[in-house]
């Protein structure tokens, strides 16, 4: 009989931001298939398990999704309790649907355990709420990235309409993102933050305007980064400018 698979959100990076349920399931796992963004400290929760790396990183050598699907099914047929450990939240830009479809097709039972997504960790770290009474009443999570063989989507209009927008996997496309939003009518002085390694000791933040965003495309960032746009970041941008002028 096949085992059971648990798709667990590892959270944004810090090992202690995984949910209690996620940690307990890791401690009980027979095998763990984990993403490249999962920190080594988190794998210390499951010393008893067989560890199987199935890393996926943008613009880097990684495991093809169809092969990950097969590995997950094969692991479930070999082990009783299998954890698929995914960075952030499994159901947000994590290709969870493809893996769940493969499990459904194979007749394998599963459970999804949510995790803290990077946007929430970045917001907590910066001390700037994604929403603010009278200023930002809605938040949009989006990505401009299109995988090989995938059709594009109209992400620009929703971002233009949002009070606060969070763009995942967008730093390398910073110039294209800025050009698209400016062409759509977004103001060049729209404030934003680039946050790298949210929740980790090496976290870094860069306040910018939309007009300045293209420069981020040339940054050689080692960790995952997201873009946060909206008027809620206006005060932070002004503070950074004052510090630079008096610095």
N, C-alpha and C positions, 0 to 999 in steps of 0.2 A: 504494500500500500504506500502511496505517496505521502510525504510529510506535509507540513503546513508552512506557508511562507508569510513573513511579516515584513512589510515595507515600512521602514522606520525613518522618520526625519531626524537627521543628526543635528539639525540646527545650523546656525550661521558659522560655527567654527569652534567656539569654546566648548570643551568637553562637558562642563557642568551645566550647559544650557539644553542638553537633551532632556526629554520628559522623563519622569520617574518610571512610567510604563515602558518607555523605550529602553531605559537602562536595565530594568528587570528582565526584559526579553533578551537583551544582549547577554546577560548573565546566565541565561538558560539555553542559549543557542548551541546547536551542533555545528553549524556552518554560518559564516558571515561573508556576504559579497558586498564589498564597500567601494565607495567612490573615491576618486583622487583627492577631493576636497575634505575628506574626513581626516581629522587630526589624529596622529598616532596615540595620543593620550586617551582617546575614546575607545580605542581597541584594547586598552588595558582592562576594560569592563568585561571582556570575554576571553580570558586566557585559555579556557577549555575548548574553544571553538576552532574549527578549521577556517583560516582566513584566506579569502579569495579576492585579490584586487581586480576591480573591473573599472578602472579609472576612465573618466571622460573629461577632457579639458579642451576648451576652444583653442584652435590653432596649434594643438600639440598632439603627439601620438597618443591614441586612445583606443579603447575596445569598441568595435562596431556594435551598435544597439542590437542588431539581430543576433549577434553572438552572445551578448549579455542575456537576451531573452532565453536562448538555448541553455546557457550555463545555469540560469535560474531554475528552469524546468528540470534539468539533469540533477541539480543539487537537491531539489525537492523529492526526487525519486530515490535518492541515495541516503538522505538524512531525514530525521524526524522533525526537527525544528530549524528552519532556515530563515536567517535575517538578511534582508536586502537593505543595507544602510545607505541612505541617500542624503546628500548635503541639503541644508535648508529644510523645506517642507516637501514631501514626495509629490504632492499634487500641484505644485506650482513650478513650471518650467523644468520639470525633472523627468519627463518622458515616462512617468508612471503608467499612463494609460496603455502604452505599448507593452509594458511588462505585465500589467494586469490582464490584457487581452491574451497574451501568450499563456498565462496561467489558466485562464478560463478555457482556452482551447484544449489545454492538456488535462483539464478536469482537476486541477489542483486548488485547494482551498487557501485563502489568504485573509490577512487583516492589514489595514493601513493605520499606522500610528503617526499622527501629525507632528510637525516640528516647527521651531521658530524660524521664520523666513528672514533673509538678510535685510529686507527693508525695515522690519521691526527692530532688529538688532542695531542697525545704523541709526535709526531714530533715537533709540535709548542712549546710544553712545554719544551722540551729538548734543543731547539734551534739548532737541527741537522736535516738538510734536508734529506728526504728519497732518493732523487736523488742528484747527484753532478757531474758537468761537468768533464768528463774524468775519473770518478771513479765509478759512479752508474747511469746507463741509463735505468734501469728497476726496477720495484717493484712488489713483489708478496705478495698477501694476502692469507693465507692458515690456515687450522686448522688440527691438528692431531687427534682431538677428534672424536670418533665414538659413536653415541648414541645406546641405547639398541635396538637390532633388525636390525641395519643398517649394510650394508656391508662397509668394509674399502675402502680407496682410496690410490693411490700412491702419497702421498704428498712429499715424500723425494726427488725424482728426480727434480721436479720443484724448490724446495727450494735450492738444490745444484746448479742449473743453474742460479738462480736469483742473481743480484747484491745486492739488499736489499730484505730481506724477513721479513714479519710480521706474527707471529703465534698467532692466537687468542685462548683463552681458553686452554693454554698450560702449565701453571705453575705446576699444579699437575702432569702432565706427563713429567716434565722436564728431569728426568733420562732417560725415554724411548726415548724422542726426541733427547737428546744428543747422546745416543747410536746409534740410527738409522742414524743420520747425520755423526757421526764419522765412522761408518761402510761403509757409502756411499762415504767416502773420503774427507769430509770437515776437514779442518785443526783444531787441538785442540785449537790453539790460535786465532781462529776466534772471533772477538769482538761482543758483544751483549749487549743490555740493557733490563732489566726487568722494566716495568713501571706499577705501581699500581695507580688506581684512577686518570687517566689522566684528566686534566682540573679542578679537584676539589682541595679545599684547602689542603686536606690531601694527595696530590700526593707524591709518593716516587719513586726513581730511583736507580737501582743497576747496575753498569757496571760490566760485567763478561766476561770471555772467555767461549768458548763452553765446554772446559774441566771442567770448574767450574760450569756449569749449573746444574748438578744433585743436588747440594745442595739446589737449589730453591724449589725442591719438598717437602722439610720439612718445608718450611716457612708457617706459619699460617696467610695468608693474608686475611684481612677482605673485601677488595674491589676487583673489577675486575682488572685483570692484563693481559698484553700482552708481547710477546717477540719480540724484534727487532734485527735482525742479519745482519751484513754486514760490509764492510770496512769503511763505512761512520762513524762508531762508534769507529774506531781505536784511534783517537786523544782523545776522551773522556775517553777511557780506560787508555791511557797513563797518562792523567792528573790526574785521580783518583789514579793511582799508585804513582805518584809523591807526591800527597797530603798525602797519607798514609806513605810514606817513611820519609817525613819531619814533619809529624804530631805529 
